[in-house]
Amino acid sequence: MTVVTYRTERDRPRDAAAVRPAAGKESARELPPLSHDEIVRYSRHLILPDVGVEGQRKLKAARVLLIGAGGLGSPLALYLSAAGVGNIGIVEFDVVDITNLQRQVLHGTSDVGKPKSDSARRRIADVNPHVQVTTYEEPLTSANALGIIRDWDIVVDGTDNFPTRYLVNDACVLLGKPNVYGSIYRFEGQASVFATADGPCYRCIYPEPPPPGMVPSCAEGGVLGVLPGLVGMIQATETIKLILGAGDSLAGRLLLIDTLGANFRTVKVRRDPSCPACGTRTLMELIDYEQFCGVPHAVPETQISHGVPEICPMEAAAKLERNEIEIIDVREPHELDIASYPRVTAIPLGQIAARIAELPRDRDLVIACRTGARSARAVQQLQAAGFTRVWNLAGGIHRWIDDVDPSQPKY
């Protein structure tokens, strides 16, 4: 396996030979031959009528860029490399956290604390040494997206946030690259293929992002561990079909997956003539996507409480001991069994508005959650309702465990 690593987009070569044709233009690129070892390795592909030797050579010549090496990126990297996609790029700058291991099967326990790009390279090399891997150890931004994506045939979106999804979509539309989309939320997933010649793009379905905080992250809302594997394998299948030119892609259709109900259904989606990206084409360049999504600065969820009155856990514990405050825990009921605050009133965030009459206005209220994100939103909600004696517990149960009660586990 050949490995190429670019710490920043500026490190990449700029010669014209580095620019590759888009997917479906194999005629502009000579298909590489298969070695004897590859013929044996891919023998189950070669006997498929829709693959054969020519199709496997197309896979070997293909250049596929994965945005992210997390939950969706893990099955993508494993199955695309096993299938013989000869050139895989990975945009990933995060490190492996132990909470990733429940679903991000590309990484292992020994990788905790190390760059995901490193463990991704090692795992792909073990799966298939014939694959060339290029890693970009930097965030994908409006400044570098076009420079990175233009060198690849197909882009596969494995991101978990709205600013990057819109960024990937717009860059793919501007460059004419297919965007194989996938997303996950708790027990549900979606998949489609956007930005093809005649199909819709992500903006056609979601013209505007949801309000900030409306859709919880995996860290806040949770995700079934096998779900990204399921969605990621669907994305891998769509990617291989695009390379081979076989079957009917999900372009023009959105696949909806409900794992609890064991339901798969597709809905037709059409290009929106008024879409600024692929319809009117008025979007001529990449924009500030964090501002577009209402997130002026990309900050960790523990810092979302900026601008909200806060109290630190040590001070809150002392006040609670003196019965000077009341703690309102806005986490979900099942979270209370993992780690808990002493002597609290539990009201999930989604019930605050309906149960606001239960809260005393003549007491100091400290609103608490897991890391301070949901509780900050609850504080804002209570302030809007006229509450003046209300504070957010800084850092939530995570910091409470660090500063007050280390006997409890973090989650």
C-alpha positions in Angstrom: 0.0 0.0 0.0 1.2 3.5 -0.8 0.4 6.2 1.8 0.5 9.9 1.1 -0.3 12.3 3.9 -0.9 16.0 3.6 -0.9 17.9 6.9 -2.6 20.9 5.2 -4.0 21.4 1.8 -1.1 23.7 0.9 1.3 20.7 1.0 -0.4 19.1 -1.9 1.1 19.0 -5.4 -0.2 21.5 -7.9 0.9 20.0 -11.2 -1.7 19.4 -13.9 -1.0 15.6 -13.8 -2.5 15.5 -10.3 -5.9 16.5 -11.6 -8.1 13.4 -12.4 -11.2 13.0 -14.5 -14.6 12.7 -12.8 -16.4 9.4 -12.2 -17.7 7.8 -15.3 -14.9 9.1 -17.5 -12.7 6.0 -17.4 -12.0 6.4 -21.1 -9.9 9.5 -20.3 -7.8 7.4 -17.9 -6.1 4.2 -18.9 -7.4 1.4 -16.8 -4.7 -0.3 -14.8 -4.1 -4.1 -15.3 -4.7 -6.6 -12.5 -1.9 -8.5 -11.0 -2.1 -12.3 -10.4 -2.6 -11.7 -6.7 -5.4 -9.2 -7.4 -7.2 -11.6 -9.8 -7.2 -14.2 -7.0 -8.2 -11.6 -4.4 -11.1 -10.3 -6.4 -12.2 -13.6 -8.0 -15.7 -13.4 -6.5 -16.1 -10.0 -8.2 -14.6 -11.2 -11.5 -17.3 -13.8 -12.0 -20.1 -11.3 -11.6 -21.5 -10.3 -15.0 -21.8 -6.7 -13.9 -18.2 -6.5 -12.7 -15.9 -8.8 -14.5 -12.2 -7.9 -15.2 -13.1 -4.5 -16.8 -15.2 -3.5 -13.8 -12.5 -4.5 -11.4 -10.0 -2.5 -13.3 -12.5 0.5 -13.1 -12.5 0.0 -9.3 -8.7 -0.1 -9.2 -8.5 3.1 -11.2 -11.2 4.9 -9.2 -10.4 7.8 -6.8 -12.8 8.1 -3.9 -12.6 10.7 -1.2 -14.1 10.0 2.3 -15.1 13.0 4.4 -14.6 11.6 7.8 -13.2 8.4 9.3 -15.8 8.0 12.0 -19.0 6.0 12.2 -19.9 6.2 8.5 -16.3 6.4 7.3 -15.4 3.2 9.1 -17.5 0.8 7.0 -16.8 2.9 3.9 -13.1 2.6 4.3 -13.2 -1.1 5.1 -15.6 -2.2 2.3 -14.3 0.1 -0.4 -10.7 -1.0 0.2 -11.7 -4.6 0.3 -13.6 -4.2 -2.9 -10.5 -3.0 -4.6 -11.1 0.8 -5.0 -7.5 1.6 -5.8 -7.2 5.2 -4.5 -8.9 6.3 -1.3 -8.6 9.7 0.3 -9.6 10.5 3.9 -10.2 13.9 5.3 -10.0 13.5 9.1 -8.2 15.5 11.8 -9.8 14.0 15.0 -8.3 11.6 17.4 -9.8 8.3 18.6 -11.9 8.6 21.8 -13.0 5.6 23.8 -16.6 6.6 23.2 -16.0 6.1 19.4 -15.4 2.4 19.7 -19.0 1.5 20.1 -19.6 2.2 16.4 -16.3 3.3 14.7 -15.0 -0.2 13.8 -12.1 1.2 11.8 -10.3 1.9 15.1 -9.5 -0.2 18.2 -8.8 0.2 21.9 -5.0 0.5 21.2 -5.8 3.5 19.0 -7.4 5.7 21.7 -5.8 9.1 21.9 -4.1 8.6 18.4 -5.1 10.3 15.2 -7.9 8.6 13.4 -6.1 9.0 10.1 -3.2 6.8 11.4 -5.4 3.9 12.5 -7.4 4.2 9.3 -4.2 3.9 7.2 -3.1 0.9 9.2 -6.4 -0.9 9.0 -6.8 -0.3 5.3 -3.2 -1.6 4.7 -4.2 -4.8 6.5 -7.4 -5.2 4.6 -5.9 -4.6 1.2 -2.2 -3.6 0.5 -3.0 -2.8 -3.1 -4.9 0.4 -2.1 -3.2 3.8 -2.2 -4.3 6.0 0.7 -4.1 9.8 0.9 -5.0 11.5 4.1 -5.7 15.1 4.8 -5.2 15.8 8.5 -7.1 19.1 8.6 -10.7 20.2 8.8 -12.5 20.6 5.6 -13.2 24.3 5.1 -14.4 26.8 2.5 -10.8 27.7 2.0 -9.5 24.2 1.2 -12.5 22.2 0.0 -12.3 22.9 -3.7 -8.6 22.2 -3.8 -9.0 18.9 -2.0 -12.1 17.6 -3.7 -11.2 18.4 -7.3 -8.6 15.6 -7.5 -11.2 12.9 -6.7 -13.9 11.1 -8.8 -16.5 10.6 -6.1 -17.0 12.2 -2.7 -18.6 10.2 0.1 -20.0 12.3 2.9 -19.5 10.8 6.3 -19.8 14.0 8.3 -22.0 14.5 11.4 -22.7 18.2 11.3 -24.7 20.5 9.1 -22.1 23.1 8.2 -19.8 20.5 6.6 -22.7 18.8 4.9 -23.7 22.0 3.1 -20.0 22.6 2.4 -19.5 19.2 0.8 -22.7 19.5 -1.2 -21.8 22.9 -2.6 -18.2 22.0 -3.4 -19.4 18.8 -5.2 -22.0 20.8 -7.3 -19.4 23.4 -8.2 -16.9 20.8 -9.3 -19.4 18.3 -10.8 -18.5 15.5 -8.5 -21.1 12.9 -7.3 -21.8 13.2 -3.5 -22.8 10.0 -1.9 -24.7 11.1 1.2 -25.4 9.4 4.5 -26.6 10.5 7.9 -27.6 8.9 11.1 -29.7 9.8 14.1 -30.3 7.5 17.1 -32.1 4.6 15.4 -32.7 6.1 12.0 -30.6 6.8 8.9 -30.7 8.3 5.4 -28.8 7.8 2.2 -28.8 9.2 -1.3 -26.6 10.3 -4.1 -26.5 14.0 -4.8 -25.0 16.3 -7.4 -25.2 14.0 -10.4 -25.7 15.4 -13.8 -29.5 15.4 -13.7 -30.3 14.7 -10.0 -30.9 17.0 -7.0 -28.4 18.1 -4.5 -28.6 18.2 -0.7 -29.9 21.8 -0.8 -32.9 20.7 -2.9 -34.2 18.6 0.0 -32.9 20.8 2.8 -32.8 24.4 1.6 -32.2 25.7 5.1 -30.4 24.1 8.1 -32.4 23.4 11.3 -32.1 25.9 14.1 -28.9 25.4 16.1 -29.3 22.7 18.8 -32.6 21.4 17.3 -30.9 18.1 16.2 -28.7 16.6 18.9 -25.3 15.3 18.0 -24.4 11.6 18.6 -22.7 12.7 21.8 -25.9 14.3 23.0 -28.6 12.2 21.5 -26.9 8.8 21.1 -26.8 6.5 18.2 -27.3 2.7 17.8 -23.8 1.3 17.3 -24.7 -0.8 14.2 -26.6 2.0 12.4 -23.6 3.8 10.9 -22.4 0.4 9.7 -25.7 -0.2 7.9 -25.8 3.3 6.3 -22.1 3.3 5.5 -22.4 0.0 3.7 -25.3 1.4 1.6 -23.0 4.4 0.8 -20.2 2.0 -0.2 -22.6 0.1 -2.4 -23.8 3.2 -4.1 -20.2 4.3 -4.6 -19.2 1.0 -6.3 -22.3 1.2 -8.5 -21.3 4.6 -9.7 -17.8 3.4 -10.5 -19.0 0.4 -12.4 -21.9 2.2 -14.1 -24.2 -0.7 -12.9 -27.7 -0.8 -11.5 -29.9 2.1 -10.5 -28.3 4.6 -8.1 -30.1 6.5 -5.3 -29.8 9.7 -7.3 -33.3 11.2 -7.3 -34.3 9.1 -4.3 -33.8 9.4 -0.6 -33.6 6.1 1.3 -35.0 6.2 4.8 -34.0 3.6 7.4 -35.9 2.8 10.6 -34.0 0.1 12.5 -36.5 -0.2 15.4 -39.3 -0.8 12.9 -37.1 -2.8 10.5 -38.4 -0.5 7.7 -36.7 0.6 4.6 -38.5 3.0 2.2 -37.5 5.4 -0.5 -39.0 8.7 -1.5 -38.6 10.4 -4.8 -36.7 13.8 -4.7 -36.3 16.1 -7.6 -34.0 19.0 -8.4 -35.4 22.2 -7.2 -35.3 24.8 -10.0 -34.9 27.5 -7.4 -32.0 25.8 -5.7 -29.1 28.3 -5.6 -26.5 25.5 -6.0 -27.8 23.1 -8.8 -30.9 25.0 -9.9 -30.4 28.7 -10.6 -26.6 28.3 -10.2 -26.4 31.6 -8.4 -24.1 30.1 -5.8 -20.8 30.6 -7.5 -18.4 30.1 -4.6 -18.2 28.6 -1.2 -19.6 30.6 1.7 -19.2 30.7 5.5 -21.2 27.6 6.4 -21.0 27.9 10.1 -22.6 31.3 9.8 -25.2 29.9 7.4 -26.1 27.2 9.9 -26.2 29.7 12.8 -23.0 28.5 14.3 -20.6 31.6 14.2 -17.8 29.6 15.8 -17.3 25.9 15.8 -17.0 25.1 19.5 -17.2 22.0 21.6 -20.6 21.2 23.0 -19.3 22.1 26.5 -18.9 25.7 25.3 -22.3 26.1 23.8 -23.4 27.9 27.0 -21.4 31.0 26.1 -23.5 34.1 27.2 -25.6 32.2 29.7 -25.1 32.7 33.5 -23.1 29.8 34.9 -22.1 28.3 38.2 -19.2 25.9 38.7 -19.9 22.4 40.2 -17.9 23.1 43.4 -19.9 26.2 44.1 -23.1 24.5 43.2 -22.3 21.5 45.5 -21.6 23.9 48.4 -24.8 25.8 47.9 -26.8 22.5 47.5 -25.4 21.4 50.8 -26.7 24.6 52.4 -30.0 24.2 50.6 -29.6 27.5 48.8 -30.3 26.1 45.3 -32.4 23.6 43.5 -30.9 21.6 40.7 -33.1 20.8 37.7 -31.7 18.0 35.6 -32.9 18.3 32.0 -31.4 15.0 30.7 -33.5 12.1 29.5 -34.8 9.6 32.1 -32.5 6.8 30.9 -29.4 8.9 31.4 -30.1 9.3 35.1 -29.3 5.6 35.6 -25.8 6.2 34.3 -24.6 9.0 36.5 -26.7 11.4 38.7 -26.7 14.6 40.7 -27.8 14.5 44.3 -31.3 15.8 45.3 -32.5 17.0 41.9 -35.8 17.5 40.1 -35.7 15.7 36.8 -37.5 17.5 33.9 -36.3 16.5 30.4 -35.5 19.4 28.2 -38.4 18.7 25.8 -40.9 19.0 28.8 -39.6 22.3 30.2 -42.2 24.4 28.4 -45.1 22.2 29.5 -44.0 21.9 33.1 -42.7 25.5 33.6 -45.4 26.1 36.2 -43.8 23.5 38.5 -40.6 25.5 38.8 -40.3 28.0 41.7 -39.5 31.6 40.8 -38.5 32.5 44.4 -35.6 30.0 44.5 -32.1 29.9 42.8 -32.3 27.3 40.1 -29.3 25.5 38.7 -30.0 23.8 35.4 -27.9 20.7 34.7 -27.3 18.1 32.0 -24.5 16.0 30.6 -22.0 18.6 29.4 -23.8 22.0 29.7 -25.3 22.2 26.2 -28.9 21.2 26.8 -29.0 23.0 30.2 -27.8 26.2 28.5 -30.8 26.0 26.1 -33.1 25.4 29.1 -31.7 28.5 30.9 -32.4 30.6 27.8 -35.9 29.2 27.7 -36.5 30.0 31.3 -35.1 33.5 31.0 -37.4 34.1 28.1 -40.3 33.1 30.4 -39.2 35.7 33.0 -37.1 33.6 35.3 -34.2 35.8 36.7 -32.7 33.4 39.4 -31.4 30.7 37.0 -27.9 29.5 36.2 -26.4 26.8 34.0 -24.2 24.2 35.6 -20.9 24.6 33.8 -19.6 21.4 32.2 -22.6 19.4 33.3 -22.3 15.9 34.9 -18.9 15.5 33.3 -17.4 18.4 35.3 -19.4 17.4 38.3 -17.7 14.0 38.3 -14.3 15.7 37.8 -14.7 18.3 40.5 -17.2 16.8 43.0 -17.9 13.1 42.7 -15.2 11.1 40.8 -16.8 7.8 41.9 -19.3 8.0 39.0 -18.6 7.0 35.4 -18.6 9.5 32.5 -20.6 8.7 29.4 
